[in-house]
């Protein structure tokens, strides 16, 4: 297994596969909303649906961790408090904004807007880490990325489209994701990555269900066999993508692997145009995809010398 996660060809294939899986979430969720007859303005229905998805995903990740390394699932009292904080921010809050924002924008727009989290993380890292300051390269990547996000919201009539509970919520989801990324790096020290993912998904989802279920109205979510299948798929894609991605990060340089996340908005937009009725790729979307992809690649790119140094450090840690 270690060889699979270190061989260059398989690393690229797995990174691309994970990115496509994450990209597929956008059309899957948009189709789920329609199939399950959830009203665009029904906030509680989205909260409950998100809770169901991530509780299932969290349980799958924890079950996988028990299978490969049972002791890693155990955490101390302090670590559990950290996991609760991460669960509130990274699952409950982030996906409250994400699920409700996505209901008000197209799948293609959502895929592009969600990439804002990558760029906000770069900005926050500048203020938190002395060795991760903004430079010309990163600034260029940020400008390109945010330009793509703005372009995605321009219609054919050259009018900027923005709704706080739509595009605004998607941007807030990106900001929350960036904050959670920094928090996880600073607070989740000594906890296995699978345990962090599984516990924070499960706890955050439980919080969403505790809040949402008592308030949900009758027939707010109408489950069908197809809708149930979409729910299970969305949970599986999260669990599989996270498990594979963290395995890649264990044996490879993070900057190199993260570059492949440019495929997420690309695949999300393309798959949305294929599976969502009425959504078609146009010049604005294509330009936005290109700008965001360039931005993600540039802010994550590191020179060969830096990559070689980090590979040596990774090898030392594993030896």
C-alpha positions in Angstrom: 0.0 0.0 0.0 2.9 2.4 0.8 4.2 1.9 -2.7 0.9 2.9 -4.2 0.9 6.1 -2.3 4.5 6.9 -3.3 4.7 5.9 -7.0 4.3 9.0 -9.1 1.8 7.7 -11.6 -0.5 6.3 -8.9 -0.1 9.4 -6.7 -1.3 11.6 -9.7 -4.2 9.1 -10.4 -5.4 9.1 -6.8 -5.1 12.9 -6.4 -7.1 13.4 -9.6 -9.7 10.7 -8.5 -10.2 12.5 -5.1 -10.6 15.8 -6.8 -13.2 14.5 -9.3 -15.0 12.9 -6.4 -15.2 16.2 -4.5 -16.2 17.9 -7.8 -19.1 15.5 -8.3 -20.6 16.6 -5.0 -21.9 19.8 -6.6 -24.2 18.2 -9.2 -25.1 15.4 -6.8 -26.3 17.9 -4.1 -28.2 20.1 -6.7 -30.0 17.0 -8.1 -30.6 15.8 -4.5 -32.4 19.0 -3.6 -34.8 18.5 -6.5 -35.2 14.8 -6.1 -36.0 15.1 -2.4 -38.3 18.1 -3.0 -36.4 20.5 -0.7 -37.5 24.1 -1.1 -34.6 26.5 -1.9 -35.5 28.6 1.2 -35.9 25.7 3.6 -32.8 26.2 5.8 -33.7 23.5 8.3 -34.2 20.8 5.6 -30.6 21.5 4.3 -29.3 21.3 7.9 -30.9 17.9 8.4 -29.8 16.6 5.0 -26.2 17.7 5.6 -26.3 16.2 9.1 -27.4 12.8 7.7 -24.7 12.9 5.1 -21.8 13.7 7.3 -22.9 11.5 10.2 -22.8 8.6 7.8 -19.5 9.7 6.3 -18.0 10.2 9.8 -19.1 6.7 10.9 -17.6 5.2 7.8 -14.2 7.0 8.4 -14.1 5.9 12.0 -15.0 2.3 11.1 -12.2 2.3 8.6 -9.8 3.6 11.3 -10.9 0.9 13.7 -10.1 -1.6 10.9 -6.6 -0.3 10.1 -5.5 1.0 13.5 -8.0 0.6 16.4 -6.0 2.5 19.0 -5.8 5.6 16.9 -9.5 6.2 17.4 -9.0 6.9 21.1 -8.4 10.6 22.2 -7.8 12.4 25.4 -10.3 14.7 27.1 -8.4 17.7 25.8 -8.3 16.3 22.3 -12.0 15.6 22.4 -12.7 19.2 23.3 -10.6 20.3 20.3 -12.5 17.9 18.1 -15.8 19.5 19.3 -14.5 22.9 18.4 -13.4 21.7 15.0 -16.8 20.0 14.5 -18.7 23.2 15.2 -16.6 25.2 12.8 -15.5 22.8 10.1 -18.7 20.7 9.8 -21.7 22.4 11.4 -21.0 26.1 10.5 -19.1 25.5 7.2 -21.7 23.2 5.8 -24.6 25.3 7.0 -23.4 28.0 4.7 -22.4 25.6 2.0 -25.6 23.6 1.7 -27.9 26.7 1.9 -25.7 28.8 -0.4 -25.5 26.1 -3.0 -29.3 26.0 -3.1 -29.3 29.6 -4.4 -26.6 29.3 -7.1 -25.9 27.1 -10.0 -23.8 23.9 -9.6 -21.1 25.5 -11.8 -21.1 28.7 -9.8 -21.0 26.7 -6.6 -18.0 24.7 -7.7 -16.0 27.9 -8.5 -17.1 29.8 -5.4 -16.2 26.9 -3.1 -12.6 27.2 -4.3 -12.4 30.5 -2.4 -11.5 28.5 0.7 -8.1 27.7 -0.8 -7.3 31.4 -1.3 -8.6 32.5 2.1 -6.3 29.9 3.7 -3.3 31.4 1.9 -4.2 34.8 3.2 -4.7 33.6 6.8 -1.5 31.6 6.7 0.4 34.9 6.0 -0.7 36.2 9.4 -0.2 33.0 11.4 3.1 31.6 10.0 6.4 33.5 9.5 7.6 30.9 7.0 4.4 31.2 4.9 4.2 34.9 4.0 2.6 36.3 0.9 5.0 36.9 -2.0 4.6 37.9 -5.6 3.8 34.3 -6.7 1.1 33.8 -4.1 -0.3 37.3 -4.7 -0.6 36.6 -8.4 -2.3 33.3 -7.6 -4.8 35.1 -5.3 -5.6 37.8 -7.9 -6.1 35.1 -10.5 -8.3 33.0 -8.2 -10.5 35.8 -6.9 -10.8 37.2 -10.5 -12.2 33.9 -11.5 -14.7 33.9 -8.7 -15.9 37.4 -9.7 -16.1 36.4 -13.4 -18.3 33.4 -12.4 -20.9 35.7 -11.1 -21.1 37.8 -14.3 -24.1 36.9 -16.5 -24.3 37.2 -20.3 -25.7 40.7 -19.8 -22.5 41.8 -18.0 -24.3 42.4 -14.7 -22.8 41.2 -11.5 -25.1 38.7 -9.7 -24.8 38.5 -5.9 -27.2 37.3 -3.2 -26.1 37.2 0.4 -27.9 33.9 1.1 -26.5 32.4 -2.2 -23.1 33.6 -3.3 -22.5 35.3 0.1 -23.1 32.0 1.9 -20.7 30.2 -0.4 -18.0 32.8 0.3 -18.7 32.5 4.0 -18.3 28.7 3.7 -14.9 29.3 2.1 -13.8 31.6 4.9 -15.0 29.2 7.5 -13.1 26.4 5.8 -9.9 28.5 5.8 -10.3 29.2 9.5 -11.0 25.5 10.3 -7.9 24.5 8.3 -5.6 26.8 10.4 -7.4 25.6 13.6 -6.9 21.9 12.7 -3.2 22.5 12.0 -2.7 24.3 15.3 -5.0 22.4 17.7 -5.3 18.8 16.4 -1.7 18.0 17.2 -1.1 14.3 18.0 -4.5 13.1 16.7 -4.5 10.7 13.7 -5.9 12.5 10.6 -8.6 9.9 10.1 -9.6 10.3 13.8 -9.8 14.1 13.3 -11.9 13.7 10.1 -14.2 11.0 11.5 -14.8 12.5 14.9 -15.4 16.1 13.7 -17.7 14.9 10.9 -19.7 12.7 13.3 -19.9 15.3 16.1 -20.6 18.2 13.8 -23.3 16.2 12.0 -24.9 15.2 15.3 -25.1 18.9 16.3 -26.8 19.7 13.0 -29.4 16.9 13.5 -30.1 17.9 17.1 -30.8 21.4 16.0 -32.6 20.5 12.8 -34.8 17.5 13.5 -37.0 19.2 16.1 -37.6 22.1 13.8 -38.1 20.4 10.4 -41.6 20.5 8.9 -43.4 17.5 7.6 -42.6 16.5 4.0 -39.7 19.0 4.0 -37.6 16.1 2.7 -39.3 13.4 0.7 -37.0 10.4 0.4 -37.1 8.3 -2.8 -35.0 5.3 -3.7 -33.0 7.5 -6.0 -32.7 10.3 -3.4 -31.5 7.8 -0.8 -28.9 6.5 -3.3 -27.7 10.1 -3.8 -27.4 10.5 0.0 -25.3 7.3 0.4 -23.1 8.3 -2.6 -22.4 11.8 -1.2 -21.5 10.2 2.2 -19.2 7.6 0.5 -17.5 10.2 -1.7 -16.5 12.2 1.4 -15.2 9.2 3.3 -13.3 7.7 0.4 -11.8 11.0 -0.8 -10.7 12.0 2.7 -9.2 8.6 3.4 -7.2 8.5 0.1 -6.2 12.2 0.4 -4.8 11.9 3.9 -2.9 8.7 2.8 -1.3 10.7 0.0 -0.4 13.5 2.4 1.3 11.0 4.7 3.8 9.9 2.0 4.1 13.0 -0.2 4.8 16.7 -0.2 1.5 18.6 0.7 2.2 21.4 -1.8 2.6 19.0 -4.7 -0.6 17.1 -3.8 -2.7 20.3 -3.2 -2.0 21.5 -6.7 -4.3 18.9 -8.0 -7.2 20.5 -6.2 -7.5 22.8 -9.2 -9.5 19.8 -10.7 -12.3 20.2 -8.1 -13.8 23.4 -9.6 -13.1 22.1 -13.1 -14.8 18.7 -12.6 -17.6 20.3 -10.5 -18.4 22.8 -13.3 -18.2 20.2 -16.1 -20.2 17.6 -14.3 -22.8 20.2 -13.4 -23.2 21.1 -17.0 -23.7 17.4 -17.8 -26.1 16.3 -15.1 -28.0 19.5 -14.1 -30.8 20.5 -16.5 -30.4 24.1 -17.8 -26.8 24.5 -16.8 -24.4 25.0 -19.8 -20.8 26.0 -20.0 -20.3 29.5 -21.4 -17.4 31.9 -21.9 -17.8 33.4 -18.4 -17.7 30.0 -16.7 -14.8 28.7 -18.8 -12.8 31.9 -18.1 -13.6 31.6 -14.4 -12.6 27.9 -14.3 -9.3 28.8 -16.0 -8.5 31.7 -13.6 -9.4 29.7 -10.5 -7.4 26.7 -11.7 -4.3 28.9 -12.4 -4.7 30.5 -9.0 -4.8 27.2 -7.1 -1.8 25.9 -9.0 0.3 29.0 -8.5 -0.4 29.4 -4.7 0.5 25.8 -4.1 3.5 25.5 -6.4 6.9 25.1 -4.8 10.2 25.0 -6.6 12.2 21.7 -7.0 14.6 22.6 -4.3 11.8 23.2 -1.7 10.1 19.9 -2.8 13.3 17.9 -2.5 14.0 19.4 1.0 10.5 18.6 2.2 10.7 15.0 0.8 13.9 14.5 2.8 12.1 15.8 5.9 9.2 13.5 5.3 11.6 10.5 4.9 13.4 11.4 8.2 10.1 11.6 10.1 9.0 8.1 8.7 12.4 6.5 9.4 
